[in-house]
């Protein structure tokens, strides 16, 4: 399954934005243009599937007033995601509306098969609705009775006969990573090892879990980090006297190990990115925020190779301000230019990537250099 298209209406700076998504998507643009808001809107949907409820994702973002486009009344947000699986197209609509002092959720799911009319398989309005059971022995509509903020798609997907169950499984496994050095240095609780946290708060616990369950994956993460940065030589997760998990690393030329607390910010971030790319096997879509932060420019080319390799098996979305990173991506068709206007965020892809490749070859410019001359999405 792949996310083909995404529309955000009145979500933060995304007044009305539609993004066509490929296997690799590199979002460039000035600060506050809306790059991160695109990833956050997708993360919002993923969190709702995992939590089975929209209450916490809305609360974490400061409530409806902070989620909604502020150029107009903050009374409604609509997100539409289109997915392709084999020859079928799945469309999931989510509308968040202010009702009284709270908010409610409306959801619809449609399936479009080649040569057939669209089939609606789920509808929910303020907690009440139905979903379609496709069981060979029990084809029928099943009533939904949920709380006003519960996720109907997640609720229906508990049943294997729900025909859009794969959408919920796909979205719920998405991973988004914006690791913060301040929290990457913190030890993890031993029970906090399922899926790498967005900011990397459970990095040590996740590494320990991977070392125990999949040593090959663990070694691949360490090797990839070393291939990009030159360090670490090895990583050793440990359980402390207080029961929390931390790690130490060895580095060339040092006689003693370096504790997680003392590791460089760039090393920690790259280790977290590689854990997200290589260690979260169920995540068929991964979002990465500004990989150039804390990392020497010379390392970005090697990291871009890992990004391109990962995009062969999963969708990858990256935000960046780095022309050097874009140079390493090389493919104009992967670049999404994001601009902020008085009417909100707008996005644009290259109309003719093939023509641009030819023009770059004739001019001697690299892709990132070209966009730098244009203000890098400004």
C-alpha positions as CSV (number, residue, x, y, z in Angstrom):
1,X,0.0,0.0,0.0
2,X,1.1,3.6,-0.7
3,X,-0.1,7.0,0.2
4,X,-0.9,8.5,-3.2
5,X,-2.3,11.9,-2.4
6,X,-3.1,14.0,0.7
7,X,-5.3,17.0,1.2
8,X,-5.3,19.2,4.3
9,X,-8.0,21.9,4.6
10,X,-7.6,24.4,7.4
11,X,-4.9,22.5,9.2
12,X,-2.5,25.0,10.8
13,X,-0.8,26.9,7.8
14,X,-2.4,24.4,5.3
15,X,-5.4,26.4,4.4
16,X,-6.1,24.2,1.4
17,X,-3.2,22.1,0.2
18,X,-3.1,18.9,-1.9
19,X,0.2,17.0,-2.1
20,X,0.9,14.2,-4.6
21,X,3.3,11.8,-2.9
22,X,5.9,9.6,-4.5
23,X,8.3,7.0,-3.0
24,X,10.7,9.7,-2.0
25,X,9.5,13.2,-1.1
26,X,11.9,16.0,-0.1
27,X,10.2,19.1,1.1
28,X,12.2,22.4,0.8
29,X,11.1,25.9,1.7
30,X,11.8,28.8,4.1
31,X,11.2,28.7,7.8
32,X,7.4,28.7,8.7
33,X,6.5,27.8,5.1
34,X,4.6,24.7,6.3
35,X,6.9,21.8,5.6
36,X,6.6,20.4,9.1
37,X,2.9,20.9,9.1
38,X,2.5,18.5,6.2
39,X,4.3,15.8,8.1
40,X,2.5,16.7,11.3
41,X,-1.0,16.4,9.7
42,X,0.0,12.8,8.6
43,X,1.4,12.1,12.1
44,X,-1.9,13.4,13.5
45,X,-3.8,10.7,11.5
46,X,-1.4,8.0,12.5
47,X,-1.7,8.8,16.2
48,X,-5.5,8.7,16.0
49,X,-5.3,5.2,14.6
50,X,-2.8,4.0,17.3
51,X,-4.7,5.7,20.1
52,X,-8.1,4.7,18.5
53,X,-9.2,8.3,19.4
54,X,-8.6,11.8,18.3
55,X,-8.7,13.3,21.8
56,X,-5.0,13.0,22.6
57,X,-3.7,14.1,19.2
58,X,-5.8,17.2,19.4
59,X,-4.8,17.9,23.0
60,X,-1.1,17.5,22.3
61,X,-1.3,20.2,19.7
62,X,-3.0,22.7,22.0
63,X,-6.6,22.1,21.0
64,X,-8.7,23.0,18.0
65,X,-7.6,26.7,18.1
66,X,-4.0,25.7,17.6
67,X,-4.7,23.1,15.0
68,X,-7.0,25.1,12.7
69,X,-6.0,27.7,10.1
70,X,-6.2,31.1,11.9
71,X,-7.1,33.2,8.9
72,X,-10.7,32.3,9.4
73,X,-13.0,30.8,12.1
74,X,-11.3,27.8,13.7
75,X,-14.4,25.7,13.5
76,X,-13.5,23.0,11.0
77,X,-10.5,21.0,9.8
78,X,-10.6,18.4,7.1
79,X,-8.0,15.8,6.2
80,X,-8.3,13.5,3.2
81,X,-5.8,10.7,2.4
82,X,-5.9,8.5,-0.7
83,X,-4.2,5.2,-0.7
84,X,-3.4,2.7,-3.5
85,X,-3.2,-1.0,-2.9
86,X,-2.8,-3.2,-6.0
87,X,-5.5,-1.7,-8.3
88,X,-7.8,-0.4,-5.5
89,X,-8.0,3.1,-4.3
90,X,-9.0,3.8,-0.7
91,X,-10.1,7.3,0.4
92,X,-10.3,8.2,4.1
93,X,-11.9,11.6,4.9
94,X,-11.7,13.0,8.5
95,X,-13.5,16.2,9.5
96,X,-13.0,17.7,12.9
97,X,-15.7,20.2,14.0
98,X,-16.1,22.4,17.0
99,X,-19.5,21.6,18.6
100,X,-20.2,23.6,21.7
101,X,-17.2,23.7,23.9
102,X,-15.8,20.4,22.5
103,X,-15.2,18.9,19.1
104,X,-16.5,15.9,17.2
105,X,-15.2,13.7,14.4
106,X,-16.9,12.8,11.1
107,X,-15.3,10.0,9.0
108,X,-15.9,8.3,5.7
109,X,-14.0,5.6,3.8
110,X,-14.6,4.8,0.2
111,X,-13.1,2.1,-2.0
112,X,-12.7,2.6,-5.8
113,X,-11.9,-0.5,-7.9
114,X,-11.2,-0.3,-11.6
115,X,-14.4,-0.2,-13.7
116,X,-16.6,0.0,-10.6
117,X,-18.5,2.8,-8.9
118,X,-17.1,4.0,-5.6
119,X,-18.2,1.9,-2.6
120,X,-18.6,3.5,0.8
121,X,-17.5,1.1,3.5
122,X,-17.6,3.3,6.6
123,X,-19.5,6.4,7.8
124,X,-19.4,8.0,11.3
125,X,-20.9,11.3,12.4
126,X,-20.2,12.4,16.0
127,X,-19.7,8.8,17.1
128,X,-22.7,7.2,15.4
129,X,-22.5,5.4,12.1
130,X,-21.8,2.1,10.4
131,X,-19.2,0.0,8.6
132,X,-19.5,-2.7,5.9
133,X,-18.6,-6.3,6.7
134,X,-17.3,-8.1,3.7
135,X,-17.4,-11.5,5.2
136,X,-18.5,-14.2,2.8
137,X,-20.9,-15.6,5.5
138,X,-22.0,-12.2,6.9
139,X,-22.2,-9.4,4.4
140,X,-24.0,-6.6,6.2
141,X,-23.7,-3.1,7.7
142,X,-22.5,-3.1,11.3
143,X,-23.6,-0.2,13.6
144,X,-21.0,2.0,15.2
145,X,-21.6,3.6,18.6
146,X,-18.5,5.5,19.7
147,X,-17.5,8.5,21.7
148,X,-17.6,11.7,19.7
149,X,-13.8,11.8,19.4
150,X,-13.2,8.1,18.8
151,X,-11.6,7.0,15.6
152,X,-14.2,5.0,13.6
153,X,-11.6,3.6,11.1
154,X,-9.6,2.1,14.0
155,X,-12.7,0.7,15.6
156,X,-14.0,-1.0,12.4
157,X,-10.5,-2.4,11.7
158,X,-10.6,-4.6,14.7
159,X,-12.7,-6.9,12.6
160,X,-10.9,-8.8,9.9
161,X,-14.0,-8.6,7.6
162,X,-13.7,-4.8,7.3
163,X,-12.4,-4.3,3.7
164,X,-10.4,-1.2,4.6
165,X,-8.6,-2.8,7.5
166,X,-5.3,-2.6,5.6
167,X,-5.5,1.2,5.6
168,X,-5.6,1.4,9.4
169,X,-2.7,-1.1,9.7
170,X,-0.7,1.0,7.2
171,X,-1.4,4.4,8.8
172,X,-1.0,3.2,12.3
173,X,2.6,1.9,11.6
174,X,3.9,5.2,10.2
175,X,7.0,6.6,11.8
176,X,8.0,10.3,12.2
177,X,11.3,11.3,13.6
178,X,12.6,14.7,14.8
179,X,15.1,13.5,17.4
180,X,16.2,16.0,20.0
181,X,19.8,15.7,21.5
182,X,18.5,16.8,24.9
183,X,16.2,13.8,25.2
184,X,18.4,11.4,23.2
185,X,20.8,11.4,26.1
186,X,18.1,10.2,28.5
187,X,18.0,6.5,29.6
188,X,14.8,4.6,28.8
189,X,12.4,2.6,30.9
190,X,12.8,-1.1,30.1
191,X,9.1,-1.3,29.0
192,X,9.5,1.7,26.7
193,X,10.9,-0.1,23.7
194,X,8.1,-0.5,21.3
195,X,8.6,1.7,18.3
196,X,11.1,4.6,18.3
197,X,9.6,7.8,19.8
198,X,9.3,10.9,17.6
199,X,11.9,12.7,19.6
200,X,14.0,9.7,20.4
201,X,13.1,9.5,24.1
202,X,13.3,5.7,24.1
203,X,16.4,5.3,21.9
204,X,18.4,3.2,24.3
205,X,15.4,0.9,25.1
206,X,14.7,0.5,21.4
207,X,18.3,-0.4,20.6
208,X,18.3,-3.0,23.4
209,X,15.1,-4.5,22.1
210,X,16.4,-4.7,18.6
211,X,19.7,-6.2,19.7
212,X,17.8,-9.0,21.5
213,X,15.1,-9.6,18.9
214,X,17.0,-8.9,15.7
215,X,20.8,-8.7,16.1
216,X,21.2,-8.3,12.3
217,X,19.0,-5.2,12.3
218,X,20.8,-3.8,15.3
219,X,24.2,-4.3,13.7
220,X,22.9,-2.7,10.5
221,X,21.9,0.4,12.4
222,X,25.3,0.7,14.1
223,X,27.1,0.0,10.8
224,X,25.0,2.6,8.9
225,X,25.7,5.3,11.5
226,X,29.4,4.6,11.4
227,X,29.4,4.6,7.6
228,X,27.9,8.1,7.6
229,X,29.8,9.7,10.5
230,X,32.9,7.5,11.2
231,X,31.6,6.7,14.7
232,X,30.7,4.7,16.7
233,X,32.8,1.6,16.4
234,X,30.3,-0.4,18.5
235,X,27.2,0.3,20.6
236,X,26.4,-1.6,23.8
237,X,23.0,-1.2,25.4
238,X,23.0,-1.8,29.2
239,X,20.5,-1.9,32.0
240,X,21.5,0.3,34.9
241,X,21.1,-0.3,38.7
242,X,17.8,1.6,38.6
243,X,16.5,-0.7,35.9
244,X,16.6,1.9,33.2
245,X,18.4,1.3,29.9
246,X,21.3,3.3,28.5
247,X,24.1,2.6,26.1
248,X,27.8,3.2,25.7
249,X,29.8,3.3,22.5
250,X,33.4,2.8,21.6
251,X,35.2,5.2,19.3
252,X,38.5,4.7,17.4
253,X,41.5,5.9,19.4
254,X,39.8,5.9,22.8
255,X,40.7,3.6,25.6
256,X,37.4,4.0,27.4
257,X,33.7,3.8,26.3
258,X,31.7,7.0,25.7
259,X,28.4,7.1,27.7
260,X,25.2,8.0,26.0
261,X,25.2,11.2,28.1
262,X,28.5,12.3,26.5
263,X,27.9,11.2,22.9
264,X,27.8,14.0,20.3
265,X,24.5,15.5,19.2
266,X,25.1,14.6,15.6
267,X,25.9,11.0,16.5
268,X,22.8,10.6,18.6
269,X,20.6,12.1,15.9
270,X,22.0,10.0,13.2
271,X,21.7,6.9,15.3
272,X,18.0,7.7,15.9
273,X,17.4,8.3,12.1
274,X,19.0,5.0,11.3
275,X,16.9,3.3,13.9
276,X,13.8,4.8,12.4
277,X,14.8,3.9,8.8
278,X,16.2,0.4,9.4
279,X,14.7,-0.7,12.7
280,X,11.0,0.1,12.3
281,X,10.2,-2.7,9.9
282,X,6.4,-2.2,10.0
283,X,6.6,1.5,9.1
284,X,5.9,1.6,5.4
285,X,6.0,5.4,5.5
286,X,8.7,7.4,7.4
287,X,9.0,11.1,8.0
288,X,12.3,12.7,8.8
289,X,12.8,16.3,9.9
290,X,15.9,18.3,8.9
291,X,18.6,15.6,8.9
292,X,21.3,18.2,8.4
293,X,21.0,19.6,11.9
294,X,24.1,18.8,14.1
295,X,25.6,16.8,11.2
296,X,28.7,17.9,9.2
297,X,27.8,18.7,5.6
298,X,30.3,16.1,4.3
299,X,28.1,13.4,5.9
300,X,24.9,14.3,4.1
301,X,25.8,12.6,0.9
302,X,26.2,9.2,2.6
303,X,23.0,9.7,4.5
304,X,21.1,10.6,1.3
305,X,22.2,7.2,-0.1
306,X,20.5,5.5,2.8
307,X,17.4,7.6,2.3
308,X,17.3,6.7,-1.4
309,X,17.8,3.0,-0.6
310,X,15.0,3.0,2.0
311,X,12.6,4.6,-0.5
312,X,12.8,1.5,-2.6
313,X,10.8,-0.4,0.0
314,X,8.9,2.4,1.9
315,X,7.7,5.9,1.3
316,X,10.1,8.5,2.8
317,X,9.3,12.1,3.5
318,X,12.1,14.5,4.4
319,X,12.1,18.2,5.3
320,X,15.3,20.1,4.7
321,X,17.0,23.5,4.4
322,X,20.2,22.0,3.0
323,X,21.2,22.5,-0.6
324,X,23.9,19.9,-0.1
325,X,21.4,17.3,0.9
326,X,19.3,18.1,-2.1
327,X,22.4,17.9,-4.3
328,X,22.8,14.3,-3.1
329,X,19.2,13.4,-3.8
330,X,19.7,14.3,-7.5
331,X,16.2,13.5,-8.6
332,X,14.1,16.7,-9.4
333,X,10.9,14.6,-9.3
334,X,11.4,14.0,-5.6
335,X,11.5,17.7,-4.6
336,X,8.4,19.4,-3.2
337,X,8.7,23.1,-3.0
338,X,6.8,24.6,-0.1
339,X,5.9,28.3,0.2
340,X,4.0,30.4,2.7
341,X,1.6,33.0,1.3
342,X,-1.0,35.2,2.9
343,X,-3.5,32.5,1.9
344,X,-1.5,29.8,3.6
345,X,1.0,27.2,2.4
346,X,1.2,26.2,-1.2
347,X,3.2,23.3,-2.6
348,X,4.7,22.7,-6.1
349,X,6.5,19.9,-7.8
350,X,8.7,20.2,-10.9
351,X,6.5,20.0,-14.0
352,X,9.1,18.2,-16.2
353,X,11.8,16.5,-14.1
354,X,13.4,15.0,-17.2
355,X,13.8,18.4,-18.8
356,X,15.3,19.8,-15.6
357,X,17.9,16.9,-15.5
358,X,19.0,17.8,-19.0
359,X,19.2,21.5,-18.1
360,X,21.3,20.8,-15.0
361,X,23.7,18.7,-17.0
362,X,24.1,21.5,-19.6
363,X,24.5,24.2,-16.9
364,X,26.9,22.3,-14.6
365,X,24.7,23.1,-11.6
366,X,23.7,20.5,-9.1
367,X,20.0,20.2,-8.0
368,X,20.5,21.9,-4.6
369,X,22.6,24.7,-6.2
370,X,19.8,25.4,-8.6
371,X,17.2,25.7,-5.9
372,X,19.6,27.8,-3.8
373,X,19.7,30.3,-6.7
374,X,15.9,30.5,-6.5
375,X,15.9,31.1,-2.8
376,X,15.6,27.5,-1.8
377,X,11.8,27.5,-1.9
378,X,11.4,30.9,-0.4
